[in-house]
Amino acid sequence: MSAPSPSPAQPAFSPALEPQEGAGAATDLFRRAFGVEPDGVWYAPGRVNIIGEHTDYNGGLALPIALPHRAYLALRRRQDRTIRLVSSRDAQAIEVLDLDAIGPKGTSGEVTQWASYIAGVAWSLEREGFTGLPGFDAALVSCVPLGGGLSSSAALECSAAVAIDEAAGLGLAGPVQQPDDAGRARLVGVCVRTENEMAGAPTGGMDQSASLRCREGHALELDCRDGSVEHVPFDLASQGLALLVIDTRAEHSLTDGQYGARREACEEAARILGVDLLADLDPQDLDEALERLRRSAGQDGGPDPERAEVLVRRVRHVVTEIARTRELVALLQEADALSGESLAAVGALMDASHESLRVDYECTGPELDTAVEAARAAGAHGARMTGGGFGGSAIALVDAEAVPEVARAVARAYATAGFHPPAFLNAVPSAPAGRLA
């Protein structure tokens, strides 16, 4: 008999595997699948974005943290160009690929599903000039929730990136204790290319930057225009706080057209306004820019007021979200960050971000909105959706002792609305991708 589903009074939390547990599981799977020992086990974390949503591909700011939830990849270098992959989700199925034959989505060499995120990294590395890479055998075990908007795909890509980097002797990543940030930035580009071309998801680089370049106990202020980063203290536990992640369990995909449509709208608006990226717009000039959009959108085929208003909303979100991110970073750098008035201001910025994503970017949805509203009503200091939206997850900044009650309140709201029960996890700022000793 199967176990009963968790009740609203007993919310389900998704635990992170302990590092040695994850490494052991990946190693055991590798032995069973391939009959030999791996050269090592590498890992990469999922991420949660504190604020700065849909700003990455617009050249703006984002503020993610790395999660303790990771993808673990046991890997052994081969002497030929064959790639063999196995996952704990189907331990009996080994996918065999030829590094000389694989190619982007839509071509004869297309690699499907999760394997594209692993094998695609080797393909992308070769297109970046690292030719003649060896093949490899790899076994994957991941505890990053799938479809939760927590960058499960980036975790796969980045685990493959650091593993192939070391196995092939490229020397880009460096160890976690002394990371080579410039080399990791190059690997970010490789992983983004994998996501865009091999998997067909038109994402920016925030997810991969978080997985490869975050620091334990810190949030990562990422300038998505030039890839520069600053590490911002984000020690919630010392302030008696916690970041509760609410996995809505709503269907979530970055390849269904909605995400791409938002990106295309931003690019269209930037062309009309004569800027390379929407991050070039000065917030003080936002009203004037929006009026220009209203006058100009659709001029090639005649005025299109409806399309113009769509572009106005998209631009307004991006410009104000970048400003909110900058303001929240400044608050975290204060001596009394996350207490008193500063805490209230952080929560207000998170709330405003969600409202902008709901109204102007139109990428939330009933489950996300319900989660945010229930968390706020239960005492969260601030709450917002996180990730690409259209399903996925929300986050709530709460007092540490209030985590169980906030989770129960969200679960009750879901039950009342007739939604599938949500899942929860604790987001603790964690270490970036690396190798387990």
C-alpha positions as CSV (number, residue, x, y, z in Angstrom):
1,M,0.0,0.0,0.0
2,S,1.4,3.4,-0.9
3,A,1.9,6.1,1.7
4,P,-0.8,8.7,2.0
5,S,-0.2,12.1,0.6
6,P,0.9,14.7,3.2
7,S,-2.1,16.6,4.7
8,P,-2.3,20.4,4.8
9,A,-1.4,20.1,8.5
10,Q,1.7,18.0,7.6
11,P,3.5,19.8,4.7
12,A,6.1,17.8,2.7
13,F,9.7,19.1,2.8
14,S,12.2,18.1,0.1
15,P,15.5,17.4,1.9
16,A,18.9,17.9,0.4
17,L,21.2,14.9,0.2
18,E,24.2,15.1,2.4
19,P,27.3,15.4,0.2
20,Q,28.7,12.0,1.0
21,E,25.2,10.5,0.6
22,G,24.9,12.0,-2.8
23,A,28.4,11.0,-3.9
24,G,27.8,7.5,-2.6
25,A,24.6,7.1,-4.5
26,A,26.2,8.4,-7.7
27,T,29.2,6.1,-7.3
28,D,27.0,3.0,-6.6
29,L,24.9,3.7,-9.7
30,F,28.0,4.1,-11.7
31,R,29.4,0.8,-10.5
32,R,26.1,-1.0,-11.3
33,A,25.8,0.5,-14.7
34,F,29.4,0.3,-16.0
35,G,31.1,-2.3,-13.8
36,V,34.1,-0.1,-12.9
37,E,34.9,2.7,-10.5
38,P,34.4,6.4,-11.5
39,D,37.4,8.8,-11.6
40,G,35.5,11.0,-9.1
41,V,32.2,12.6,-8.2
42,W,31.4,16.2,-9.1
43,Y,28.4,18.2,-8.0
44,A,26.6,21.4,-8.8
45,P,23.8,23.1,-6.9
46,G,20.4,24.4,-7.9
47,R,19.6,28.0,-7.1
48,V,17.0,30.4,-5.7
49,N,16.9,34.0,-6.9
50,I,16.2,36.4,-4.1
51,I,15.3,39.2,-6.5
52,G,16.1,40.3,-10.1
53,E,13.7,38.2,-12.2
54,H,13.9,38.2,-16.1
55,T,16.7,40.7,-15.9
56,D,19.5,38.4,-16.9
57,Y,18.8,38.4,-20.7
58,N,18.2,42.1,-20.5
59,G,21.7,42.9,-19.1
60,G,20.4,43.8,-15.6
61,L,21.1,42.7,-12.1
62,A,20.2,39.4,-10.3
63,L,20.7,38.2,-6.8
64,P,20.7,34.4,-6.5
65,I,22.0,32.0,-3.9
66,A,23.2,28.4,-4.4
67,L,21.1,25.7,-2.7
68,P,22.3,22.7,-0.7
69,H,20.2,20.7,-3.2
70,R,22.6,19.4,-5.8
71,A,23.1,17.2,-8.9
72,Y,25.9,14.6,-8.3
73,L,27.7,13.2,-11.3
74,A,30.1,10.3,-11.1
75,L,32.2,10.3,-14.2
76,R,35.0,8.3,-15.8
77,R,37.1,9.4,-18.7
78,R,37.1,7.2,-21.8
79,Q,39.8,6.7,-24.5
80,D,37.3,7.1,-27.3
81,R,34.6,9.7,-28.2
82,T,31.7,7.7,-26.8
83,I,29.4,9.1,-24.1
84,R,27.4,6.7,-21.9
85,L,24.9,8.2,-19.5
86,V,22.7,6.7,-16.8
87,S,20.4,8.4,-14.3
88,S,18.9,7.2,-11.0
89,R,15.5,8.0,-12.4
90,D,15.9,5.0,-14.8
91,A,18.9,3.0,-13.6
92,Q,18.3,0.3,-16.2
93,A,18.5,2.6,-19.3
94,I,22.0,3.6,-20.5
95,E,22.0,6.2,-23.2
96,V,24.9,5.8,-25.7
97,L,26.0,8.9,-27.7
98,D,28.8,9.7,-30.1
99,L,30.5,13.1,-29.4
100,D,31.2,13.4,-33.1
101,A,27.5,13.0,-34.1
102,I,25.5,15.0,-31.5
103,G,24.2,18.4,-32.4
104,P,21.8,21.2,-31.5
105,K,18.1,20.8,-31.0
106,G,16.3,20.4,-34.3
107,T,19.2,18.8,-36.1
108,S,19.8,15.1,-36.9
109,G,22.2,14.9,-33.9
110,E,19.6,16.2,-31.4
111,V,20.0,14.8,-27.9
112,T,16.7,14.5,-26.0
113,Q,15.7,15.2,-22.4
114,W,18.1,15.3,-19.5
115,A,21.0,13.8,-21.5
116,S,21.2,17.0,-23.6
117,Y,22.3,18.9,-20.5
118,I,25.2,16.5,-19.9
119,A,26.4,15.6,-23.3
120,G,25.6,19.1,-24.6
121,V,28.3,20.6,-22.3
122,A,31.0,18.5,-24.1
123,W,29.6,19.7,-27.5
124,S,29.5,23.3,-26.3
125,L,33.1,23.1,-25.0
126,E,34.3,22.0,-28.4
127,R,32.5,24.9,-30.1
128,E,34.3,27.2,-27.7
129,G,37.6,25.9,-28.9
130,F,38.4,23.0,-26.5
131,T,38.5,20.4,-29.3
132,G,39.4,16.8,-29.1
133,L,37.7,16.1,-25.8
134,P,37.5,12.5,-24.6
135,G,34.3,10.6,-24.3
136,F,33.1,9.6,-20.8
137,D,30.8,7.4,-18.8
138,A,28.6,9.2,-16.2
139,A,26.0,8.4,-13.6
140,L,23.6,11.1,-12.4
141,V,21.8,11.4,-9.0
142,S,20.1,14.7,-8.3
143,C,18.0,16.0,-5.4
144,V,17.2,19.4,-7.1
145,P,13.4,19.3,-7.5
146,L,12.5,18.9,-11.2
147,G,10.1,21.5,-12.6
148,G,10.3,23.6,-9.5
149,G,12.0,26.6,-11.1
150,L,15.1,25.9,-9.1
151,S,17.5,25.4,-12.0
152,S,17.6,21.6,-12.1
153,S,18.8,21.8,-15.7
154,A,21.7,24.3,-14.8
155,A,22.7,22.0,-12.0
156,L,23.1,19.2,-14.5
157,E,25.0,21.4,-16.9
158,C,27.4,22.8,-14.3
159,S,28.1,19.4,-12.7
160,A,29.1,18.2,-16.2
161,A,31.1,21.3,-16.8
162,V,33.3,20.9,-13.7
163,A,33.6,17.2,-14.2
164,I,34.7,17.4,-17.9
165,D,36.9,20.4,-17.1
166,E,38.9,18.3,-14.6
167,A,38.7,15.0,-16.5
168,A,40.0,16.6,-19.7
169,G,42.6,18.7,-17.9
170,L,41.2,22.0,-19.1
171,G,42.0,23.8,-15.8
172,L,39.2,26.3,-15.8
173,A,37.1,25.9,-12.6
174,G,39.7,25.4,-9.9
175,P,38.7,23.9,-6.5
176,V,35.8,25.2,-4.5
177,Q,38.2,26.4,-1.8
178,Q,40.1,28.5,-4.4
179,P,37.9,28.9,-7.4
180,D,39.1,30.4,-10.6
181,D,36.4,32.9,-11.2
182,A,37.5,33.9,-14.7
183,G,37.6,30.2,-15.7
184,R,34.2,29.6,-14.1
185,A,32.8,32.6,-16.0
186,R,33.9,30.9,-19.2
187,L,32.2,27.7,-18.1
188,V,29.0,29.7,-17.5
189,G,29.1,30.7,-21.2
190,V,29.5,27.1,-22.2
191,C,26.6,26.0,-20.1
192,V,24.3,28.8,-21.4
193,R,25.1,27.7,-24.9
194,T,24.2,24.2,-23.9
195,E,20.8,25.4,-22.5
196,N,20.1,27.6,-25.5
197,E,21.2,25.4,-28.4
198,M,21.2,21.8,-27.2
199,A,18.1,22.0,-25.0
200,G,16.3,24.9,-26.9
201,A,15.6,27.0,-23.8
202,P,16.3,30.7,-24.5
203,T,17.5,31.5,-21.0
204,G,20.1,34.0,-19.8
205,G,23.1,33.1,-17.6
206,M,21.9,33.8,-14.1
207,D,21.2,30.1,-13.2
208,Q,24.6,28.9,-14.4
209,S,26.4,31.8,-12.7
210,A,24.8,30.9,-9.4
211,S,25.7,27.3,-9.7
212,L,29.3,27.9,-10.6
213,R,30.1,31.2,-8.9
214,C,28.2,31.6,-5.6
215,R,29.8,31.5,-2.2
216,E,28.6,29.8,1.0
217,G,26.7,32.2,3.3
218,H,26.4,34.8,0.6
219,A,24.1,35.9,-2.2
220,L,25.7,36.7,-5.6
221,E,25.1,40.1,-7.0
222,L,25.4,39.4,-10.7
223,D,25.7,42.1,-13.4
224,C,24.4,40.2,-16.4
225,R,25.7,42.7,-18.9
226,D,29.4,42.0,-18.2
227,G,29.2,39.0,-16.0
228,S,30.9,40.7,-13.0
229,V,29.9,39.5,-9.5
230,E,30.0,40.7,-5.9
231,H,29.5,38.4,-3.0
232,V,26.9,39.9,-0.6
233,P,26.5,38.6,3.0
234,F,23.3,36.7,3.4
235,D,23.5,34.9,6.8
236,L,19.9,34.4,7.6
237,A,20.4,32.0,10.5
238,S,22.3,34.6,12.5
239,Q,19.4,36.9,12.3
240,G,16.8,34.3,13.3
241,L,15.4,34.2,9.7
242,A,14.9,31.5,7.0
243,L,14.1,31.5,3.3
244,L,11.3,29.1,2.7
245,V,11.0,27.8,-0.8
246,I,7.5,26.8,-1.9
247,D,7.5,24.4,-4.9
248,T,4.0,24.9,-6.3
249,R,4.1,21.6,-8.2
250,A,2.4,23.5,-11.1
251,E,3.6,22.4,-14.5
252,H,6.7,24.4,-15.4
253,S,8.7,24.6,-18.6
254,L,11.0,27.1,-20.2
255,T,10.6,25.6,-23.6
256,D,6.9,26.0,-24.1
257,G,7.1,29.4,-25.7
258,Q,6.0,31.6,-22.9
259,Y,9.5,32.4,-21.7
260,G,10.7,32.9,-25.2
261,A,7.8,35.3,-25.9
262,R,8.8,37.5,-23.0
263,R,12.4,37.6,-24.2
264,E,11.3,38.5,-27.7
265,A,9.2,41.3,-26.4
266,C,12.1,42.7,-24.5
267,E,14.3,42.6,-27.6
268,E,11.6,44.2,-29.7
269,A,11.2,47.0,-27.2
270,A,15.0,47.6,-27.0
271,R,15.2,47.9,-30.8
272,I,12.3,50.4,-30.8
273,L,14.0,52.5,-28.0
274,G,17.4,52.3,-29.7
275,V,19.3,50.6,-26.9
276,D,21.3,47.4,-26.9
277,L,19.6,46.0,-23.8
278,L,16.8,47.2,-21.6
279,A,19.3,47.7,-18.7
280,D,20.6,50.7,-20.7
281,L,17.4,52.6,-19.8
282,D,17.7,55.1,-17.0
283,P,14.9,54.5,-14.4
284,Q,14.5,58.3,-14.2
285,D,13.7,58.3,-18.0
286,L,11.3,55.4,-17.8
287,D,8.1,57.3,-18.3
288,E,9.4,59.0,-21.4
289,A,10.6,55.6,-22.8
290,L,7.2,54.1,-22.2
291,E,5.5,56.9,-24.1
292,R,7.9,56.4,-27.0
293,L,6.9,52.7,-27.1
294,R,3.2,53.6,-27.1
295,R,3.8,55.9,-30.1
296,S,6.2,53.7,-32.0
297,A,5.2,50.0,-31.5
298,G,3.9,48.5,-34.7
299,Q,4.7,51.4,-36.9
300,D,6.1,49.2,-39.7
301,G,2.7,47.8,-40.3
302,G,0.7,50.6,-38.8
303,P,0.1,51.4,-35.1
304,D,-0.7,48.5,-32.9
305,P,-1.8,49.9,-29.5
306,E,-2.4,46.4,-28.0
307,R,1.1,45.3,-28.8
308,A,2.5,48.6,-27.6
309,E,0.9,48.1,-24.2
310,V,2.4,44.6,-23.9
311,L,5.8,46.1,-24.6
312,V,5.2,48.9,-22.1
313,R,4.4,46.4,-19.3
314,R,7.4,44.2,-20.1
315,V,9.8,47.2,-20.1
316,R,8.3,48.6,-16.9
317,H,8.9,45.4,-15.1
318,V,12.5,45.0,-16.3
319,V,13.6,48.6,-15.5
320,T,11.9,48.7,-12.1
321,E,13.1,45.2,-11.2
322,I,16.7,46.2,-11.8
323,A,16.2,49.2,-9.5
324,R,14.7,47.0,-6.8
325,T,17.6,44.6,-7.0
326,R,20.1,47.4,-6.6
327,E,18.2,48.7,-3.6
328,L,18.0,45.4,-1.9
329,V,21.7,44.8,-2.3
330,A,22.4,48.1,-0.7
331,L,20.2,47.2,2.2
332,L,22.0,43.9,2.7
333,Q,25.3,45.7,2.9
334,E,24.1,47.8,5.8
335,A,25.4,47.0,9.3
336,D,21.8,46.3,10.5
337,A,20.7,44.3,7.5
338,L,17.8,42.0,7.9
339,S,16.5,43.6,11.1
340,G,14.1,46.4,12.0
341,E,13.4,48.9,9.3
342,S,15.9,47.3,6.9
343,L,14.1,43.9,7.2
344,A,10.8,45.6,6.5
345,A,12.3,47.3,3.4
346,V,13.7,44.0,2.1
347,G,10.3,42.4,2.5
348,A,8.6,45.3,0.7
349,L,10.9,45.0,-2.2
350,M,10.2,41.3,-2.5
351,D,6.5,42.0,-2.4
352,A,6.8,44.7,-5.1
353,S,8.8,42.3,-7.3
354,H,6.1,39.8,-7.3
355,E,3.4,42.3,-8.0
356,S,5.4,43.5,-11.0
357,L,5.9,40.0,-12.2
358,R,2.2,39.3,-11.8
359,V,0.8,42.5,-13.5
360,D,3.5,43.7,-15.9
361,Y,5.4,40.5,-16.9
362,E,2.3,38.2,-16.5
363,C,4.3,35.2,-15.6
364,T,3.0,34.1,-12.2
365,G,-0.3,32.1,-12.2
366,P,-2.9,31.0,-9.6
367,E,-0.6,28.6,-7.7
368,L,2.2,31.1,-7.4
369,D,-0.1,33.9,-6.4
370,T,-1.9,31.7,-3.8
371,A,1.5,30.7,-2.3
372,V,2.7,34.3,-2.0
373,E,-0.6,35.6,-0.6
374,A,-0.9,32.8,2.0
375,A,2.7,33.2,3.1
376,R,2.3,36.9,3.6
377,A,-1.0,36.4,5.6
378,A,0.9,33.9,7.8
379,G,3.5,36.5,8.7
380,A,6.2,36.3,6.1
381,H,8.2,39.5,5.9
382,G,8.1,39.3,2.1
383,A,7.3,36.8,-0.6
384,R,7.6,36.5,-4.3
385,M,7.8,34.0,-7.2
386,T,11.3,33.0,-8.1
387,G,12.7,31.7,-11.4
388,G,11.2,32.0,-14.8
389,G,7.6,31.7,-13.5
390,F,4.6,30.0,-15.3
391,G,4.7,27.5,-12.4
392,G,7.8,26.7,-10.5
393,S,8.5,28.1,-7.0
394,A,7.9,31.0,-4.7
395,I,10.0,32.1,-1.8
396,A,9.1,33.6,1.6
397,L,11.4,35.4,4.0
398,V,10.2,34.3,7.4
399,D,11.2,34.1,11.1
400,A,13.0,30.8,11.5
401,E,10.6,29.5,14.2
402,A,7.6,30.4,11.9
403,V,8.7,28.1,9.1
404,P,6.3,25.2,10.0
405,E,3.3,27.5,10.5
406,V,3.9,29.4,7.2
407,A,4.2,26.1,5.4
408,R,1.0,24.8,6.9
409,A,-0.8,28.0,6.0
410,V,0.3,27.7,2.3
411,A,-0.7,24.0,2.3
412,R,-4.1,24.8,3.7
413,A,-4.6,27.6,1.1
414,Y,-3.7,25.0,-1.7
415,A,-6.2,22.5,-0.3
416,T,-8.9,25.1,-0.2
417,A,-8.2,26.1,-3.8
418,G,-8.1,22.5,-5.0
419,F,-4.5,22.6,-6.1
420,H,-2.1,19.7,-5.8
421,P,-0.2,19.8,-2.4
422,P,2.9,22.0,-2.6
423,A,6.4,20.9,-1.4
424,F,8.8,23.0,0.6
425,L,12.5,23.3,1.2
426,N,14.9,25.5,3.2
427,A,17.1,27.6,1.1
428,V,20.5,27.9,2.8
429,P,23.2,29.9,0.9
430,S,25.6,27.1,-0.1
431,A,28.8,26.3,-1.9
432,P,29.2,26.4,-5.7
433,A,30.0,23.5,-8.1
434,G,33.0,21.4,-7.4
435,R,34.5,17.9,-6.8
436,L,33.9,15.9,-3.7
437,A,37.1,14.5,-2.2
